[in-house]
Amino acid sequence: MTDPQDTGTVSDGTSRNPVAPAGARTAADVLTPALVTRLIRPVVSSGSATTAGHAPLTGERLAELPVSSPADVEEAFVRARTAQQAWAAVPVRRRAAVLLRFHDLVLARQSEVLDLIQLETGKARLHAHEEVQAVAVAARHYGRSAPAYLRPKAHTGVLPVLTRVTELRVPRGVVGQIAPWNYPFELSVGDALPAFAAGNAVVMKPDTQTALTALWARELLVEAGLPEEVWQIVVGDGPVVGPAVVAGADYVSFTGSTRTGREVAQAAAARLVGCSLELGGKNAMLVLRDADVEKAAAGAVRGCFSSAGQLCISIERLYVHSSVADAFLERFVARTRALRLGTGLAYGADMGSLVSQRQLDTVRRHVEEAVAKGARVLAGGRHRPDVGPLFHEPTVLDGVEPPMAVCTEETFGPVVSVHRFDDEDEAIRLANATPYGLNASVWTRDGRRGRAVAARLRAGTVNVNEAYAAGYGSAQAPMGGMRDSGLGRRHGAEGILKYTEAQTVAHQRVMPLGPAFGLDDEQYARLMTGGLRVLKAMRLR
């Protein structure tokens, strides 16, 4: 903590980010023995080994968690596979109704999960609330739309009228889900909801650091009506438990690093099962010459520093037109320096902590190396152990160039580099000059122009006059990455249909697709030739 009389400056004369009041509540107030015992009960574990995460805000050890072995993962799949058959037989409208009840429970009891998210990730409470919003949106969307996405669809048969064709959507079975630590509520249950609505069971491995949040979500979804055995949770080290989850799954859902994603994809391909992967990003924001610099600066702060930059779709590269660069940077840097760091389990802080020493080390390495090679710090740049062990100030760098690591590597922390441009085509080229393609942002007063620029950016989602939330929050539209940022999509039709197999049922009536009624082979061929010409003339597809 800083002294109340602190001037807010350090020895080099630069300002440092202020600190929000800590508040009175602690981890012990939230994680009571009764709560922990109740939450960990569903973990599939037959041994006595335990593990625990640490609260990033303070460094204190959190609850003891049972550890699952590969044999436990196999048992989880056995349980899930048995339960899935009964769950798939439940009419889709009844399955979807569970999601709508869950939606209401989440909003009513959000304070519980906000505490857990903050304790396990270290993020500010407002950023934790983004997860509540995203989960509620997904629950409402699939709760309302799953019956339409999954309903049988009639198609034109090879012989119209005589061939009746119906496309069915069959659940894949048991989905293996590996969820990350950075958004432990949204990227656990948020991704599982469409799988459940489609009639699947799920075996999930949440990150050990954030397992309590996922376990809370499971408890609430069971309260909403999901059969307990349909959602199995296993806990343990990724290299031990993760491969076992992939080995047992009928489909794999993974969110994490590009390196691990490649391994998951290879393992899934070897078994001929599908997978969806949301991976890394080095996301760009373009501020065009006609942008409202005040709004763009506020949007950039949200886009760069939400969840301390530990967001796959957060902004790490800013491309600003030279004609507005000074005005934009004046506002952006001032807003960045004013962000309040905080450890409290309450609203009031603008940015929280990094989640681990590993993330802090990466941030410090990227910043220090960039400065050593000539980059200039416009804001932040410092580790803040006075606030908490893993706090780092939101940092703006100017003069970042290759081969600085921060130029091309994903930082996944509160660091953004600023680049000026004069030619819009060049800015688009630079924004695309990365192997990633997850998210991007364009700021302009001309919406048509913004959408035109967006269409030229190689990213799965592009937001015009917003950093990331507009695209991600629009659950009817697909969200995912291009190139090294992943495969497949969440949200929309693709977000639920990926958890199904398409089955075609074709019912042939009156006559077969072969010689009949006394026709010989040649006569049948002439009949079909004439029929095919007629069908084309009728403009049938």
C-alpha positions as CSV (number, residue, x, y, z in Angstrom):
1,M,0.0,0.0,0.0
2,T,1.1,3.6,-0.6
3,D,1.1,6.1,2.2
4,P,-2.0,8.4,2.2
5,Q,0.3,11.4,1.9
6,D,2.3,9.8,-1.0
7,T,2.7,12.3,-3.9
8,G,2.4,9.4,-6.4
9,T,5.9,9.9,-7.9
10,V,9.0,7.7,-7.7
11,S,12.7,8.6,-7.6
12,D,13.0,9.2,-11.4
13,G,10.2,11.8,-11.1
14,T,7.6,9.9,-13.1
15,S,4.1,9.3,-11.8
16,R,2.9,5.9,-10.7
17,N,-0.5,4.4,-10.7
18,P,-2.6,5.2,-7.6
19,V,-3.9,2.4,-5.4
20,A,-7.6,1.8,-4.6
21,P,-8.7,1.0,-1.0
22,A,-8.2,-2.6,-0.1
23,G,-11.4,-3.3,1.7
24,A,-12.0,-5.5,4.7
25,R,-13.0,-8.8,3.2
26,T,-10.3,-11.5,2.8
27,A,-10.0,-15.0,1.2
28,A,-10.8,-16.5,4.6
29,D,-14.1,-14.7,4.6
30,V,-15.1,-16.2,1.3
31,L,-13.5,-19.7,1.2
32,T,-15.0,-21.1,4.4
33,P,-14.3,-24.8,5.1
34,A,-18.0,-25.6,4.4
35,L,-17.9,-24.0,1.0
36,V,-14.6,-25.6,0.0
37,T,-15.8,-29.0,1.1
38,R,-19.0,-28.6,-0.9
39,L,-17.3,-27.4,-4.1
40,I,-14.6,-30.0,-4.3
41,R,-16.9,-32.9,-3.7
42,P,-17.6,-33.6,-7.4
43,V,-13.9,-33.8,-8.4
44,V,-13.2,-37.3,-9.7
45,S,-10.2,-38.4,-7.6
46,S,-9.4,-41.8,-6.0
47,G,-6.1,-40.9,-4.4
48,S,-5.0,-38.7,-1.5
49,A,-2.8,-36.2,-3.4
50,T,-3.8,-32.6,-3.2
51,T,-2.8,-29.3,-4.8
52,A,-3.7,-25.7,-4.3
53,G,-3.5,-22.4,-6.1
54,H,-2.5,-19.1,-4.6
55,A,-4.4,-15.8,-4.5
56,P,-2.6,-13.5,-6.9
57,L,-3.8,-10.4,-5.1
58,T,-2.0,-11.3,-1.9
59,G,0.1,-14.5,-2.5
60,E,-1.7,-16.5,0.2
61,R,-2.5,-20.1,-0.4
62,L,-6.0,-21.0,-1.3
63,A,-8.1,-24.2,-0.8
64,E,-6.7,-27.7,-1.0
65,L,-8.0,-29.5,-4.1
66,P,-8.0,-33.3,-4.8
67,V,-5.8,-34.4,-7.7
68,S,-7.1,-36.7,-10.4
69,S,-5.0,-39.4,-12.0
70,P,-5.3,-40.6,-15.7
71,A,-7.2,-43.6,-14.2
72,D,-9.6,-41.1,-12.6
73,V,-10.1,-39.4,-16.0
74,E,-11.0,-42.7,-17.5
75,E,-13.5,-43.2,-14.7
76,A,-15.0,-39.8,-15.3
77,F,-15.6,-40.7,-19.0
78,V,-17.3,-43.9,-18.0
79,R,-19.7,-42.0,-15.7
80,A,-20.2,-39.3,-18.3
81,R,-20.9,-41.7,-21.2
82,T,-23.5,-43.6,-19.2
83,A,-25.2,-40.3,-18.1
84,Q,-25.1,-38.9,-21.6
85,Q,-27.4,-41.4,-23.2
86,A,-30.2,-40.5,-20.8
87,W,-29.5,-36.8,-21.2
88,A,-29.6,-37.0,-25.0
89,A,-33.0,-38.6,-24.7
90,V,-34.4,-35.5,-22.9
91,P,-36.2,-33.2,-25.4
92,V,-34.1,-30.3,-26.5
93,R,-36.5,-27.7,-25.1
94,R,-36.2,-29.2,-21.7
95,R,-32.4,-29.2,-22.0
96,A,-32.5,-25.6,-23.1
97,A,-34.8,-24.7,-20.2
98,V,-31.9,-25.7,-17.8
99,L,-29.8,-23.0,-19.4
100,L,-32.5,-20.3,-18.8
101,R,-32.8,-21.2,-15.2
102,F,-29.0,-21.1,-14.9
103,H,-29.1,-17.6,-16.4
104,D,-31.4,-16.4,-13.6
105,L,-29.4,-18.1,-10.9
106,V,-26.1,-16.6,-12.1
107,L,-27.5,-13.1,-12.0
108,A,-29.1,-13.6,-8.6
109,R,-26.0,-15.0,-7.0
110,Q,-23.2,-13.2,-9.0
111,S,-21.5,-11.9,-5.8
112,E,-20.5,-15.4,-4.9
113,V,-18.7,-16.1,-8.2
114,L,-17.3,-12.6,-8.4
115,D,-15.4,-13.3,-5.2
116,L,-14.1,-16.6,-6.5
117,I,-13.0,-15.1,-9.8
118,Q,-11.1,-12.3,-8.1
119,L,-9.5,-14.6,-5.6
120,E,-8.3,-17.1,-8.2
121,T,-7.3,-14.7,-11.0
122,G,-6.5,-11.4,-9.2
123,K,-8.5,-9.4,-11.7
124,A,-10.5,-6.3,-10.7
125,R,-14.2,-6.9,-9.9
126,L,-15.5,-5.0,-12.9
127,H,-13.4,-7.2,-15.1
128,A,-14.7,-10.3,-13.3
129,H,-18.2,-9.0,-14.0
130,E,-17.5,-9.2,-17.7
131,E,-17.5,-13.0,-17.2
132,V,-20.9,-12.9,-15.5
133,Q,-22.2,-10.9,-18.5
134,A,-20.7,-13.3,-21.0
135,V,-22.1,-16.4,-19.3
136,A,-25.5,-14.9,-19.0
137,V,-25.6,-13.9,-22.6
138,A,-24.5,-17.4,-23.7
139,A,-27.1,-19.1,-21.4
140,R,-29.9,-16.9,-22.7
141,H,-28.9,-17.3,-26.4
142,Y,-28.6,-21.1,-26.4
143,G,-31.5,-21.4,-24.0
144,R,-33.7,-19.6,-26.5
145,S,-32.1,-20.7,-29.8
146,A,-30.9,-24.3,-29.2
147,P,-34.2,-25.8,-30.4
148,A,-34.0,-23.9,-33.7
149,Y,-30.3,-24.7,-34.2
150,L,-30.9,-28.4,-33.6
151,R,-34.3,-29.0,-35.2
152,P,-34.5,-31.5,-38.1
153,K,-34.1,-29.8,-41.4
154,A,-35.8,-30.9,-44.6
155,H,-33.7,-30.9,-47.8
156,T,-34.6,-31.5,-51.5
157,G,-33.9,-35.1,-52.4
158,V,-32.3,-36.5,-55.5
159,L,-35.8,-37.0,-56.9
160,P,-38.1,-34.3,-55.5
161,V,-41.3,-35.6,-53.9
162,L,-40.1,-39.2,-54.3
163,T,-37.0,-38.7,-52.1
164,R,-37.7,-37.2,-48.7
165,V,-34.4,-36.1,-47.0
166,T,-34.1,-34.9,-43.4
167,E,-30.9,-33.6,-41.7
168,L,-30.7,-34.6,-38.0
169,R,-28.2,-33.2,-35.4
170,V,-26.9,-36.0,-33.2
171,P,-24.8,-35.2,-30.1
172,R,-21.2,-36.3,-30.4
173,G,-21.3,-38.0,-27.0
174,V,-18.8,-36.9,-24.3
175,V,-16.9,-33.6,-24.9
176,G,-13.5,-33.3,-23.4
177,Q,-12.9,-29.7,-22.4
178,I,-9.7,-28.1,-21.2
179,A,-10.3,-24.6,-19.8
180,P,-7.8,-21.9,-19.1
181,W,-7.2,-19.7,-16.0
182,N,-7.7,-16.3,-17.4
183,Y,-11.5,-16.3,-17.7
184,P,-12.4,-19.3,-15.5
185,F,-16.2,-18.7,-15.5
186,E,-16.8,-17.8,-19.1
187,L,-14.3,-20.2,-20.6
188,S,-15.5,-23.1,-18.5
189,V,-19.3,-23.1,-18.3
190,G,-19.7,-20.6,-21.1
191,D,-18.2,-23.1,-23.5
192,A,-20.0,-26.0,-22.0
193,L,-23.5,-24.7,-22.2
194,P,-24.0,-25.3,-25.9
195,A,-22.5,-28.8,-25.5
196,F,-25.1,-29.6,-22.8
197,A,-27.9,-28.1,-24.9
198,A,-26.9,-30.3,-27.8
199,G,-27.3,-33.4,-25.6
200,N,-23.6,-34.1,-24.8
201,A,-21.9,-34.8,-21.5
202,V,-18.7,-33.0,-20.6
203,V,-15.5,-34.1,-18.9
204,M,-13.7,-30.9,-18.0
205,K,-10.2,-30.1,-16.8
206,P,-10.2,-26.6,-15.5
207,D,-6.8,-25.0,-14.7
208,T,-5.8,-25.9,-11.2
209,Q,-5.4,-22.2,-10.3
210,T,-9.0,-21.5,-11.0
211,A,-10.8,-24.8,-10.4
212,L,-13.0,-23.4,-7.7
213,T,-14.8,-21.1,-10.1
214,A,-15.5,-23.9,-12.5
215,L,-16.8,-26.1,-9.6
216,W,-19.1,-23.3,-8.5
217,A,-20.5,-23.0,-12.0
218,R,-21.1,-26.8,-12.0
219,E,-22.9,-26.6,-8.7
220,L,-25.2,-23.8,-10.0
221,L,-25.9,-25.6,-13.2
222,V,-26.9,-28.8,-11.4
223,E,-29.2,-26.6,-9.2
224,A,-30.7,-25.4,-12.5
225,G,-31.6,-29.0,-13.5
226,L,-28.5,-30.5,-15.2
227,P,-28.0,-34.2,-14.0
228,E,-24.9,-34.3,-11.9
229,E,-23.2,-37.1,-13.8
230,V,-23.5,-35.2,-17.1
231,W,-20.7,-32.8,-16.0
232,Q,-17.6,-34.5,-14.7
233,I,-14.6,-32.4,-13.4
234,V,-11.0,-33.6,-13.1
235,V,-8.2,-31.6,-11.6
236,G,-4.4,-31.9,-12.1
237,D,-1.4,-30.8,-14.0
238,G,-2.0,-30.2,-17.7
239,P,0.7,-32.5,-19.0
240,V,-0.6,-35.4,-16.9
241,V,-4.4,-34.9,-17.0
242,G,-4.8,-33.1,-20.3
243,P,-3.7,-35.9,-22.6
244,A,-6.1,-38.3,-20.8
245,V,-9.0,-35.9,-21.4
246,V,-8.1,-35.7,-25.1
247,A,-7.7,-39.5,-25.2
248,G,-11.2,-40.2,-24.0
249,A,-13.2,-37.5,-25.7
250,D,-15.5,-37.7,-28.7
251,Y,-14.8,-34.1,-29.3
252,V,-12.2,-31.7,-27.8
253,S,-12.7,-28.1,-26.8
254,F,-9.5,-26.3,-25.8
255,T,-8.6,-22.7,-25.0
256,G,-5.0,-21.9,-24.3
257,S,-1.6,-21.3,-26.0
258,T,-0.9,-21.9,-29.6
259,R,1.9,-24.4,-28.7
260,T,-0.3,-26.6,-26.6
261,G,-3.1,-26.2,-29.1
262,R,-1.0,-27.8,-31.8
263,E,-0.4,-30.8,-29.5
264,V,-4.1,-31.1,-28.7
265,A,-5.0,-30.9,-32.4
266,Q,-2.4,-33.6,-33.3
267,A,-3.7,-35.9,-30.5
268,A,-7.3,-35.4,-31.6
269,A,-6.4,-36.0,-35.3
270,A,-4.7,-39.3,-34.4
271,R,-8.0,-40.5,-33.0
272,L,-10.1,-39.0,-35.8
273,V,-12.1,-36.8,-33.4
274,G,-12.9,-33.2,-34.0
275,C,-11.6,-30.2,-32.0
276,S,-12.1,-26.5,-31.6
277,L,-9.2,-24.4,-30.4
278,E,-9.0,-20.8,-29.3
279,L,-5.4,-19.9,-29.1
280,G,-3.0,-16.9,-28.9
281,G,-3.2,-13.5,-30.3
282,K,-1.2,-10.3,-30.9
283,N,-4.2,-8.1,-31.5
284,A,-4.1,-4.7,-33.2
285,M,-6.1,-1.6,-32.9
286,L,-6.2,1.0,-35.7
287,V,-7.0,4.6,-34.9
288,L,-7.7,6.3,-38.2
289,R,-7.3,10.0,-39.0
290,D,-11.0,10.8,-38.5
291,A,-11.3,8.9,-35.2
292,D,-12.8,10.6,-32.1
293,V,-9.6,10.5,-30.1
294,E,-11.3,10.9,-26.7
295,K,-13.5,7.8,-27.3
296,A,-10.6,5.9,-28.9
297,A,-8.3,6.6,-25.9
298,A,-11.0,5.4,-23.5
299,G,-11.6,2.3,-25.7
300,A,-7.9,1.6,-25.9
301,V,-7.6,1.6,-22.0
302,R,-10.4,-1.0,-21.8
303,G,-9.0,-3.0,-24.7
304,C,-5.4,-3.1,-23.4
305,F,-5.7,-3.4,-19.6
306,S,-8.9,-5.3,-18.9
307,S,-8.0,-8.3,-16.7
308,A,-4.5,-6.8,-16.6
309,G,-4.1,-7.6,-20.3
310,Q,-4.6,-11.4,-19.6
311,L,-7.3,-11.7,-22.2
312,C,-6.8,-13.6,-25.5
313,I,-8.6,-10.8,-27.4
314,S,-7.0,-7.8,-25.7
315,I,-5.1,-5.2,-27.6
316,E,-1.3,-5.4,-27.6
317,R,-0.5,-3.2,-30.7
318,L,-1.8,0.3,-31.3
319,Y,-1.5,1.8,-34.8
320,V,-2.4,5.5,-34.8
321,H,-2.5,7.9,-37.7
322,S,0.2,10.5,-37.4
323,S,-2.2,13.4,-37.7
324,V,-4.0,12.4,-34.5
325,A,-1.2,10.6,-32.7
326,D,-0.2,13.4,-30.3
327,A,-3.8,14.1,-29.3
328,F,-4.6,10.5,-28.9
329,L,-1.5,9.7,-26.9
330,E,-2.0,12.6,-24.6
331,R,-5.4,11.3,-23.6
332,F,-4.4,7.6,-23.6
333,V,-1.3,8.0,-21.5
334,A,-3.1,10.2,-19.0
335,R,-5.9,7.7,-18.6
336,T,-3.4,4.9,-18.3
337,R,-1.4,6.6,-15.6
338,A,-4.7,7.3,-13.7
339,L,-5.8,3.7,-13.5
340,R,-6.2,2.6,-9.9
341,L,-4.6,-0.7,-8.9
342,G,-6.3,-2.7,-6.2
343,T,-6.6,-5.8,-4.2
344,G,-10.1,-5.4,-2.7
345,L,-12.9,-7.9,-3.2
346,A,-15.2,-5.0,-4.2
347,Y,-15.7,-2.5,-7.0
348,G,-13.4,0.5,-7.1
349,A,-10.1,-0.7,-8.6
350,D,-9.5,-0.2,-12.4
351,M,-6.9,-3.0,-12.7
352,G,-5.9,-6.0,-10.7
353,S,-3.0,-8.4,-10.6
354,L,-1.2,-10.7,-13.0
355,V,-2.1,-14.3,-12.1
356,S,1.3,-15.9,-11.6
357,Q,5.1,-15.3,-11.3
358,R,5.4,-16.7,-14.8
359,Q,3.1,-14.0,-16.3
360,L,5.0,-11.3,-14.3
361,D,8.3,-12.6,-15.5
362,T,7.2,-12.4,-19.2
363,V,5.9,-8.9,-18.7
364,R,9.0,-7.7,-17.1
365,R,11.2,-9.4,-19.7
366,H,9.3,-7.8,-22.6
367,V,9.4,-4.3,-21.1
368,E,13.0,-4.4,-19.9
369,E,14.3,-5.8,-23.2
370,A,12.4,-3.3,-25.2
371,V,13.7,-0.4,-23.1
372,A,17.3,-1.8,-23.4
373,K,17.0,-1.8,-27.2
374,G,15.7,1.7,-27.4
375,A,12.0,1.7,-26.7
376,R,10.6,4.5,-24.5
377,V,8.1,4.1,-21.6
378,L,5.3,6.6,-21.9
379,A,3.4,5.2,-18.9
380,G,3.9,2.5,-16.3
381,G,6.8,0.1,-16.8
382,R,7.2,-1.0,-13.2
383,H,6.5,-4.0,-11.0
384,R,4.5,-2.9,-8.0
385,P,5.1,-5.2,-5.1
386,D,3.9,-2.4,-2.8
387,V,0.4,-3.3,-4.0
388,G,0.7,-7.0,-4.2
389,P,3.3,-9.6,-5.2
390,L,2.3,-9.9,-8.9
391,F,1.1,-6.4,-9.7
392,H,2.6,-4.6,-12.7
393,E,1.7,-1.1,-13.8
394,P,-0.3,-0.7,-17.1
395,T,2.5,0.1,-19.6
396,V,2.6,2.0,-22.8
397,L,5.7,1.6,-25.0
398,D,6.8,3.8,-27.9
399,G,9.5,3.0,-30.4
400,V,9.0,-0.8,-30.4
401,E,10.6,-2.5,-33.4
402,P,11.9,-6.0,-34.3
403,P,13.6,-7.9,-33.0
404,M,12.2,-6.8,-29.6
405,A,10.2,-9.7,-28.2
406,V,7.3,-7.5,-27.3
407,C,7.0,-6.7,-31.0
408,T,5.9,-10.1,-32.1
409,E,5.5,-12.4,-29.1
410,E,2.2,-12.5,-27.2
411,T,2.8,-10.7,-23.9
412,F,-0.5,-11.5,-22.2
413,G,-0.1,-8.7,-19.7
414,P,-0.8,-5.0,-19.3
415,V,1.6,-3.9,-22.0
416,V,0.9,-2.2,-25.3
417,S,3.2,-0.8,-28.0
418,V,2.3,2.4,-30.0
419,H,3.1,2.8,-33.7
420,R,2.4,5.8,-36.0
421,F,1.3,5.5,-39.6
422,D,0.6,7.8,-42.5
423,D,-0.8,5.4,-45.1
424,E,-3.9,3.4,-44.2
425,D,-2.9,0.5,-46.5
426,E,0.4,0.2,-44.7
427,A,-1.4,0.2,-41.3
428,I,-3.5,-2.7,-42.5
429,R,-0.5,-4.5,-43.7
430,L,1.3,-4.1,-40.4
431,A,-1.8,-5.2,-38.4
432,N,-1.9,-8.4,-40.5
433,A,1.9,-9.0,-40.3
434,T,1.7,-11.6,-37.6
435,P,1.0,-15.3,-37.6
436,Y,-2.0,-14.7,-35.3
437,G,-5.5,-13.6,-36.3
438,L,-7.9,-13.5,-33.3
439,N,-9.2,-10.0,-32.7
440,A,-8.8,-6.5,-34.0
441,S,-10.2,-3.0,-33.5
442,V,-10.8,0.0,-35.8
443,W,-11.7,3.5,-34.7
444,T,-13.3,6.1,-37.1
445,R,-16.2,8.5,-37.2
446,D,-17.2,6.9,-40.6
447,G,-18.9,3.5,-39.9
448,R,-18.9,2.5,-43.5
449,R,-15.2,3.1,-43.8
450,G,-14.5,1.3,-40.5
451,R,-16.4,-1.8,-41.7
452,A,-14.5,-1.7,-45.0
453,V,-11.1,-1.6,-43.2
454,A,-12.4,-4.3,-40.8
455,A,-13.1,-6.6,-43.8
456,R,-9.4,-6.3,-44.8
457,L,-8.0,-7.4,-41.4
458,R,-7.2,-11.1,-41.0
459,A,-8.9,-11.6,-37.6
460,G,-11.8,-13.8,-36.5
461,T,-13.5,-10.8,-34.9
462,V,-13.1,-7.1,-35.7
463,N,-14.7,-4.4,-33.6
464,V,-15.4,-0.9,-35.0
465,N,-15.3,1.8,-32.3
466,E,-15.0,-0.9,-29.6
467,A,-12.0,-3.0,-28.6
468,Y,-13.4,-6.5,-28.1
469,A,-16.6,-6.6,-26.2
470,A,-19.0,-5.8,-29.1
471,G,-17.8,-8.8,-31.1
472,Y,-17.4,-11.2,-28.2
473,G,-20.7,-10.2,-26.6
474,S,-22.8,-10.7,-29.8
475,A,-23.5,-14.4,-29.1
476,Q,-25.5,-15.0,-32.3
477,A,-22.3,-14.4,-34.3
478,P,-19.3,-16.8,-34.4
479,M,-16.2,-15.9,-32.5
480,G,-12.8,-17.5,-33.0
481,G,-9.4,-17.2,-34.6
482,M,-7.7,-17.4,-38.0
483,R,-4.2,-18.8,-38.6
484,D,-2.2,-19.5,-35.5
485,S,-5.1,-18.2,-33.3
486,G,-7.1,-21.4,-33.6
487,L,-9.7,-23.6,-35.3
488,G,-13.4,-23.5,-35.0
489,R,-15.7,-21.0,-33.5
490,R,-17.7,-20.5,-30.3
491,H,-21.1,-18.7,-30.3
492,G,-23.8,-18.7,-32.9
493,A,-24.7,-21.7,-35.0
494,E,-21.1,-22.9,-35.2
495,G,-20.8,-22.8,-31.4
496,I,-23.4,-25.4,-30.9
497,L,-23.4,-27.4,-34.1
498,K,-19.7,-28.3,-33.6
499,Y,-20.9,-30.4,-30.7
500,T,-23.1,-32.5,-33.0
501,E,-22.7,-34.9,-35.9
502,A,-24.9,-34.2,-39.0
503,Q,-26.9,-37.3,-39.9
504,T,-28.8,-37.5,-43.2
505,V,-31.9,-39.7,-43.3
506,A,-33.2,-40.2,-46.9
507,H,-36.5,-42.0,-47.4
508,Q,-37.1,-43.1,-51.0
509,R,-40.7,-43.6,-52.0
510,V,-42.7,-45.1,-55.0
511,M,-39.7,-46.0,-57.2
512,P,-36.1,-47.0,-56.5
513,L,-33.1,-45.2,-57.9
514,G,-32.5,-47.9,-60.4
515,P,-34.2,-49.7,-63.3
516,A,-37.8,-50.5,-62.4
517,F,-41.3,-51.0,-63.9
518,G,-39.9,-53.0,-66.8
519,L,-37.2,-50.4,-67.9
520,D,-33.9,-51.8,-69.1
521,D,-30.6,-50.2,-68.2
522,E,-30.5,-48.0,-71.3
523,Q,-34.1,-46.8,-70.9
524,Y,-33.5,-46.0,-67.3
525,A,-30.4,-44.0,-68.2
526,R,-32.4,-42.0,-70.8
527,L,-35.1,-41.4,-68.2
528,M,-32.7,-40.1,-65.7
529,T,-30.8,-37.9,-68.2
530,G,-34.1,-36.2,-69.2
531,G,-35.1,-35.8,-65.6
532,L,-31.8,-34.2,-64.7
533,R,-32.2,-31.6,-67.5
534,V,-35.7,-30.8,-66.3
535,L,-34.5,-30.3,-62.7
536,K,-31.9,-27.8,-64.0
537,A,-34.4,-26.0,-66.0
538,M,-36.6,-25.7,-62.9
539,R,-33.6,-24.1,-61.2
540,L,-33.6,-26.7,-58.4
541,R,-30.5,-26.7,-56.3
